[in-house]
Amino acid sequence: MGEMFERAQERRGEDMKFSTEEADRFKKAFEDPEFRKMFADYMDEIQDPSYREETEQYISQLETEDKVPQGKQLI
């Protein structure tokens, strides 16, 4: 898993920078089988088109109701 993280870091864009400490924390997290399972479940969930539609609707609702925290941008 550590190798995969390092390769991903090499391919990442300039807009995503990790400190050495953050990178170490990610590597350590991916060594934990429970974390890997939770992360895989999360990835499956966000790739589900119905989840994406629901999330986009929720974000639109927050923006419409002006409930986005000040200084934050929803992506």
C-alpha positions as CSV (number, residue, x, y, z in Angstrom):
1,M,0.0,0.0,0.0
2,G,2.8,2.4,0.7
3,E,4.1,2.1,-2.8
4,M,0.6,2.8,-4.2
5,F,0.4,6.0,-2.1
6,E,3.9,7.1,-3.3
7,R,2.9,6.6,-6.9
8,A,-0.3,8.5,-6.4
9,Q,1.7,11.4,-4.9
10,E,3.9,11.5,-7.9
11,R,0.9,11.7,-10.2
12,R,-1.0,14.3,-8.1
13,G,-1.5,17.8,-9.3
14,E,0.1,20.8,-7.8
15,D,-3.2,21.7,-6.1
16,M,-2.8,18.7,-3.7
17,K,0.3,18.9,-1.6
18,F,1.0,16.8,1.5
19,S,3.4,17.5,4.2
20,T,5.8,14.7,5.2
21,E,3.7,14.2,8.4
22,E,0.5,14.0,6.4
23,A,2.0,11.5,3.9
24,D,3.3,9.4,6.8
25,R,-0.1,9.4,8.4
26,F,-1.7,8.2,5.1
27,K,0.8,5.5,4.7
28,K,0.2,4.3,8.3
29,A,-3.5,4.4,7.9
30,F,-3.4,2.2,4.7
31,E,-1.4,-0.4,6.6
32,D,-4.5,-1.0,8.8
33,P,-6.9,-3.5,7.2
34,E,-9.9,-1.9,8.8
35,F,-9.1,1.5,7.4
36,R,-8.5,0.0,3.9
37,K,-11.9,-1.7,4.1
38,M,-13.6,1.5,5.2
39,F,-11.8,3.4,2.4
40,A,-12.8,0.9,-0.2
41,D,-16.4,1.1,1.0
42,Y,-16.3,4.9,0.7
43,M,-14.8,4.7,-2.8
44,D,-17.6,2.3,-3.9
45,E,-20.2,4.6,-2.4
46,I,-19.0,7.8,-4.1
47,Q,-18.8,6.1,-7.4
48,D,-22.5,5.1,-7.2
49,P,-24.4,7.5,-9.5
50,S,-27.4,7.7,-7.1
51,Y,-25.1,8.8,-4.3
52,R,-23.5,11.4,-6.5
53,E,-26.9,12.8,-7.5
54,E,-28.1,12.9,-3.8
55,T,-24.9,14.6,-2.8
56,E,-25.1,17.2,-5.5
57,Q,-28.7,17.9,-4.5
58,Y,-27.7,18.4,-0.9
59,I,-24.9,20.7,-1.9
60,S,-27.2,22.8,-4.1
61,Q,-29.7,23.0,-1.2
62,L,-26.9,24.3,1.2
63,E,-25.9,26.9,-1.4
64,T,-29.5,28.0,-2.1
65,E,-30.2,28.3,1.7
66,D,-26.9,30.1,2.2
67,K,-25.8,27.5,4.7
68,V,-22.3,27.1,3.4
69,P,-19.9,28.0,6.3
70,Q,-18.2,31.3,5.7
71,G,-14.8,30.9,4.1
72,K,-15.6,27.4,2.9
73,Q,-16.1,26.2,-0.6
74,L,-18.1,23.0,-1.4
75,I,-16.6,20.8,-4.1
